[in-house]
């Protein structure tokens, strides 16, 4: 039996209200093609870019993020792995801190330089 899932598109600032048929993958309510793709992906394989911080050796915080989106069900496990990370100065923005997060092929990178 087909179910209609209601979502708010987060791809662009328009924030379209989407309706996605979970059985057929038909998306309605989008005003651009990106919304259609987002709606379909959100039902079949939701992903997110993970943005967080890592504590440096002197208790200073370093902002980090995944370089690409990872599967949404892995977010909590990814946070556990990132929280185990110990980083020393200097760090350069864009520096890879974890090369392959949880076997996803996605690196975790620093988003700020700290000397």
Buried (B, 14 or more C-beta within 10 A) or exposed (E): EEEEEEBEBEBEEEEBEBBBBEEEEBBBBBEEEBBBBBBBBBBEEBBBEBEBBBEBEEEEEBEBBBBEBBBEEBBEEBEEEBEEEEBEEEBEEEBEBBEEBBEBEBBBBBBEEBE
